[in-house]
Each structure stands twice: as C-alpha cells, then as structure tokens.
Amino acid sequence: MTYCLAIKVDEGLVFGSDTRTSAAVDDVRTYNKSHAFEFAGERAFVLLSAGNLATTQALVQRLHQDIDSAAPLNLRNARSAFAAAEYLGAASVEISRASAQLAQSSADFRVSLILGGQIAGQKPEIYLIYPEGNCISSSPETPFLQIGEVKYGKPILDRAIRPQLGLHDAARCALVSMDATFKSNLSVGPPLDLAFLPRDTLKITHLRLDLDTPFYHEAKEIWNQKQMEALRALPRFPWER
C-alpha cells in the first residue's frame, strides 16, 4: 500500500510520501513514489503516485521521453498546471489500459496521482488525478490532497492545515500525518520523502527521513510526549474531582 499527500499553503507547497511497496514478513521492499520535474526559472512539478508500480514506472518514463522529444504537450510546455494534470491523466489511462489488454488478467494496472507545482507567473497548484484520468484541485476549505492509505493521517490535516499556516509548520503536519499512518498500517512505511516548493522560487528541496534519522526520531518523541501531556490536561470527569 501507499500513502502520499500534498499540502498547499500561502507560502508554497509541501509533499510527503512513503517508500514501501511490499511488507511481507520476509520481503520488505521500497521504491521512490515522489518524482520531481524541475526546469530552472520556468517551472517545477512534483508527482506522487499510488497504485500499480509497473504503470507508475512506465508513466514516469513516458513523461521524461515526452520532455526530451519536445512532444506537442509535455510537463515543460503545458500552459497551466491544470493542463499538465489532464495530460498526466490521459497518459496514465492509456498506459494502464494497454497493460491490462496485454496481460489479459484481472490485475489492477491503474494508478492514482497527485501533481503539484508552479509555473512562472502563475500561482502554485496541486491536483489529484484519479485512475479514470479526471482530476480535482485543492480548495481553501481543504488545502490538502491524499492518495493511498489516507484515513490514519487525515485527522491532523483536518485540524491543523489552513492556507495561512507557515510552510514549515505544514511540513511538520505532513510528518506527523505520515508517522501516524506508519504506526497504524504496516503496509505503509519509511523511509519518508518530504519535498518543499516555496512560492515563486521554482526550486524543489528534498528531505529523506528514516527511523534512525535524528530529526525524525526527535520529532516523534516530542509529538508522543505532548499528546500524553494534552491527554492528562483534559478536564476530569465529575466523579474524579
């Protein structure tokens, strides 16, 4: 399974993804589910993926080929983030359908995607692209998008994420959201990839965190400690007073 999320705040975009693709007792595998497409001074995109790994690999390869060959529509020349999301949706449907026909099996070759980024002169955007190829954007009321195993990490996002939240506070929320999912679902696991795209910089910063990364370990310990302190600070029941 997979868990990926993207957050849009006034200061920019934050992306988070796990790397686990298999969690059998004696077969734990990892794979990068975050893919960056950066064109200095022009635009920058981050693609997050959940679903069939072969389709994801074929899709990422197609994106690079279209850029290299200057295809009529690609991530470098799309006129808007929405146009880029529609292009991605069409490409993923084409690849997944071709794979299904070739395999002639009941296997699910579809993928869910999140595309986020900024084109010079335009505002940052994030889009969730469904396996059917259609897409939706975030909104001021819900300035985050999730794919994969979304339920365990959603409560902190619902409570904390607002457009006016600082970029690094949003990243800390993403970290807590990812860690909550790791804790509750063994099919989602570290290392964790975080990516930052500050507004109008068109430059992506990457951070990989594993269980033994000091920053990640300290953040988990502080979060657990503060949760217990908050629990003990809740009002007493009438019979406890």
C-alpha positions in Angstrom: 0.0 0.0 0.0 1.0 3.6 -0.2 0.4 7.0 1.5 1.1 10.2 -0.2 -0.1 13.8 0.5 0.3 17.3 -0.8 -0.4 20.5 1.1 -1.0 23.9 -0.4 -0.5 27.0 1.9 0.1 30.6 1.1 3.9 30.2 1.4 4.0 27.3 -1.0 3.6 23.5 -1.3 4.7 20.5 0.7 4.7 16.9 -0.4 5.1 13.7 1.6 5.3 10.1 0.5 6.3 6.7 2.0 8.5 4.3 0.1 7.2 0.9 1.0 5.9 -1.3 -1.9 5.9 -4.7 -0.1 5.5 -5.6 3.5 5.6 -9.4 3.7 7.3 -10.9 6.8 10.5 -11.7 4.9 10.1 -9.4 1.9 10.1 -5.6 2.7 10.7 -3.5 -0.4 11.0 0.2 -1.0 10.5 2.4 -4.1 10.6 6.1 -4.7 7.0 7.4 -5.1 7.9 11.0 -5.4 9.2 12.3 -8.7 10.5 15.8 -9.4 10.5 17.7 -12.7 12.4 20.9 -12.3 13.1 23.5 -15.1 15.2 26.3 -13.7 13.5 29.7 -13.8 10.5 28.2 -15.8 8.5 25.8 -13.6 8.8 23.0 -11.1 6.5 20.0 -10.5 6.3 17.1 -8.1 4.5 13.9 -9.0 3.3 11.5 -6.3 1.9 8.0 -7.2 -0.1 5.2 -5.6 -1.2 2.0 -7.4 0.4 -0.3 -9.9 4.2 0.1 -9.8 4.8 -1.0 -13.4 2.3 1.6 -14.6 4.0 4.2 -12.5 7.4 3.4 -13.9 6.1 3.4 -17.4 4.3 6.7 -16.9 7.4 8.4 -15.4 9.5 7.1 -18.3 6.8 8.5 -20.8 7.0 11.9 -19.1 10.7 12.1 -19.5 10.6 10.9 -23.1 7.9 13.5 -24.0 10.1 16.2 -22.5 13.3 15.0 -24.3 11.5 14.7 -27.6 9.6 18.1 -27.2 6.3 16.4 -27.7 3.4 18.8 -28.5 2.2 18.5 -24.9 4.5 17.7 -22.0 5.3 18.9 -18.5 7.7 21.6 -19.8 5.3 23.2 -22.3 1.9 22.7 -20.6 0.2 26.2 -20.4 -1.0 25.6 -16.9 -0.8 23.1 -14.0 -4.4 22.0 -14.9 -3.3 21.3 -18.5 -0.4 19.3 -17.1 -2.7 17.3 -14.8 -5.1 16.5 -17.7 -2.1 15.4 -19.8 -1.0 13.1 -16.9 -4.4 11.7 -16.5 -4.7 10.8 -20.2 -1.2 9.2 -20.2 -1.9 7.1 -17.2 -5.2 5.8 -18.6 -3.5 4.9 -21.9 -0.7 3.0 -20.2 -2.9 1.2 -17.7 -5.4 0.1 -20.4 -2.6 -1.1 -22.7 -1.0 -3.1 -19.8 -4.4 -4.7 -18.9 -5.0 -5.8 -22.5 -1.6 -7.2 -22.9 -1.8 -9.2 -19.6 -5.4 -10.3 -20.2 -5.9 -10.7 -16.4 -8.0 -9.2 -13.7 -5.0 -7.4 -12.2 -5.5 -3.7 -11.5 -3.0 -1.7 -13.5 -4.4 1.7 -12.6 -2.7 4.4 -10.6 -3.8 7.4 -8.5 -1.6 10.5 -8.8 -1.0 13.9 -7.2 0.6 16.6 -9.3 1.7 19.8 -7.7 3.9 22.7 -8.7 4.2 26.2 -10.1 4.7 27.7 -13.5 6.5 31.1 -13.6 3.9 33.9 -13.4 1.2 31.6 -12.1 0.2 30.5 -8.7 1.1 27.2 -7.1 -1.4 24.4 -7.6 -2.0 20.8 -6.5 -4.2 18.3 -8.3 -5.4 14.8 -7.5 -5.6 12.7 -10.7 -8.0 9.7 -10.5 -7.3 6.3 -12.1 -10.0 7.2 -14.7 -8.0 10.2 -15.8 -10.1 13.1 -14.4 -8.7 15.4 -11.8 -9.7 17.8 -9.0 -7.7 20.6 -7.3 -7.4 21.6 -3.6 -9.6 24.3 -2.2 -9.2 27.0 0.6 -11.5 24.8 2.7 -9.5 21.7 2.1 -5.9 22.8 1.1 -4.5 19.3 1.0 -4.9 16.1 -1.1 -4.1 12.5 -0.3 -3.8 9.2 -2.1 -3.4 5.6 -0.9 -4.0 4.7 2.7 -5.4 8.1 3.6 -7.6 7.6 6.8 -5.0 7.4 9.5 -3.1 10.6 8.6 -6.2 12.7 7.8 -7.2 13.9 11.3 -4.1 16.1 11.9 -4.5 17.6 8.5 -8.2 18.4 9.1 -7.4 20.0 12.4 -4.3 22.0 11.5 -3.9 22.7 7.8 -5.1 26.2 6.8 -3.9 28.4 3.9 -2.3 30.8 6.3 -0.2 28.1 8.1 3.5 28.5 7.6 5.3 26.3 5.1 7.5 24.6 7.7 4.6 24.1 10.1 2.7 22.5 7.2 5.7 20.2 6.6 5.6 19.2 10.3 1.9 18.3 10.0 2.8 16.2 7.0 5.5 14.4 9.0 3.0 13.7 11.8 0.4 12.5 9.3 2.9 10.2 7.7 4.1 8.8 11.0 0.5 8.2 12.2 0.0 6.1 9.1 3.2 4.2 9.7 2.1 3.4 13.2 -1.3 2.1 12.2 -0.6 0.3 8.9 2.4 -1.9 8.3 2.0 -1.8 4.5 3.0 1.9 4.6 6.5 2.6 5.9 9.7 4.6 5.9 11.9 6.0 4.6 9.7 9.0 4.2 10.3 11.6 1.5 9.4 15.2 2.0 9.6 17.8 -0.7 9.2 21.6 -0.3 8.4 24.1 -3.1 8.4 27.6 -1.6 6.1 30.0 -3.5 7.8 31.7 -6.5 11.1 30.0 -6.1 10.5 27.3 -8.7 13.1 25.3 -6.8 12.3 22.0 -5.0 14.0 20.9 -1.8 14.1 17.3 -0.9 14.4 15.6 2.5 14.5 11.8 3.2 13.9 10.7 6.7 14.3 7.2 8.1 13.7 5.7 11.5 17.2 6.4 12.6 17.3 10.0 11.3 17.9 12.2 14.4 15.4 14.8 13.4 12.6 12.3 12.7 13.3 10.4 15.9 13.2 13.6 18.0 10.0 14.8 16.3 8.3 11.5 17.0 9.3 11.6 20.6 8.2 15.2 21.2 4.9 14.5 19.5 4.2 11.4 21.6 5.1 13.2 24.7 2.9 16.3 24.0 0.0 14.1 23.2 0.2 12.4 26.6 0.5 15.8 28.3 -2.6 17.0 26.4 -4.5 13.9 27.4 -3.6 14.4 31.1 -4.7 18.0 30.9 -8.2 17.3 29.7 -11.0 18.1 32.3 -11.7 15.5 34.9 -15.0 13.6 35.0 -17.3 14.8 37.7 -16.6 11.7 39.9 -12.9 12.2 39.7 -13.0 15.7 41.3 
